[in-house]
Amino acid sequence: MTKREYELLLTLMESVNAVLARDVLLNKVWGYETEVETNVVDVYIRYLRNKIDVPGEDSYIQTVRGTGYVMRS
């Protein structure tokens, strides 16, 4: 797991069952001064899902359409 993936996972785990907007994740993990597209969050969420999800079971990280992501316990 990369440093960014770990930071993203940690941020999600610190707010279990709370919806975190993409821009909140972008600011917490990549920093306010970083100029990156918000789809970088989507890409890293996919990387995390590929590493932590169990095939055939619901994803730990759920998408909240139009808002962001939530880590389910």
C-alpha positions as CSV (number, residue, x, y, z in Angstrom):
1,M,0.0,0.0,0.0
2,T,1.3,3.4,-0.9
3,K,1.6,6.3,1.5
4,R,-1.3,8.1,-0.2
5,E,-3.5,5.0,-0.1
6,Y,-2.7,4.6,3.6
7,E,-3.5,8.2,4.4
8,L,-6.8,8.0,2.5
9,L,-7.7,4.7,4.3
10,L,-6.8,6.3,7.7
11,T,-8.9,9.4,6.9
12,L,-11.9,7.2,6.0
13,M,-11.4,5.0,9.1
14,E,-11.2,8.1,11.4
15,S,-14.8,9.0,10.3
16,V,-16.4,5.5,10.0
17,N,-20.1,5.8,8.8
18,A,-19.7,9.5,8.1
19,V,-19.9,10.7,4.5
20,L,-16.7,12.5,3.4
21,A,-17.0,14.7,0.4
22,R,-14.3,14.4,-2.4
23,D,-13.0,17.9,-1.7
24,V,-12.6,17.1,2.0
25,L,-10.6,13.9,1.2
26,L,-8.6,15.8,-1.3
27,N,-7.7,18.5,1.2
28,K,-6.9,16.1,4.0
29,V,-4.8,13.6,2.0
30,W,-3.2,15.8,-0.7
31,G,-3.2,19.1,1.2
32,Y,-4.7,22.5,0.4
33,E,-1.9,23.7,-1.7
34,T,-2.0,20.8,-4.1
35,E,-3.7,21.5,-7.4
36,V,-5.1,18.2,-8.6
37,E,-8.3,17.1,-10.2
38,T,-10.9,15.6,-7.9
39,N,-10.9,12.4,-9.9
40,V,-7.6,11.5,-8.2
41,V,-9.7,10.7,-5.1
42,D,-11.9,8.3,-7.2
43,V,-8.8,6.6,-8.6
44,Y,-7.3,6.1,-5.2
45,I,-10.6,4.8,-3.8
46,R,-10.5,2.2,-6.6
47,Y,-7.0,1.2,-5.6
48,L,-8.0,0.8,-2.0
49,R,-11.1,-1.2,-2.9
50,N,-8.9,-3.6,-5.0
51,K,-6.7,-4.1,-2.0
52,I,-9.1,-4.4,1.0
53,D,-12.4,-5.7,-0.4
54,V,-13.3,-9.4,-0.2
55,P,-14.7,-10.7,-3.5
56,G,-18.4,-11.5,-3.4
57,E,-19.0,-9.2,-0.4
58,D,-20.1,-5.6,-0.1
59,S,-17.3,-3.0,-0.4
60,Y,-16.1,-1.4,2.9
61,I,-15.9,1.9,1.1
62,Q,-19.2,3.0,-0.4
63,T,-19.9,5.7,-2.9
64,V,-22.4,8.4,-2.0
65,R,-23.5,9.6,-5.4
66,G,-22.8,13.3,-6.0
67,T,-21.2,13.7,-2.6
68,G,-18.2,11.5,-1.8
69,Y,-17.5,8.3,0.1
70,V,-18.2,6.6,3.4
71,M,-16.3,3.8,5.2
72,R,-18.8,1.3,6.6
73,S,-18.1,-0.7,9.7
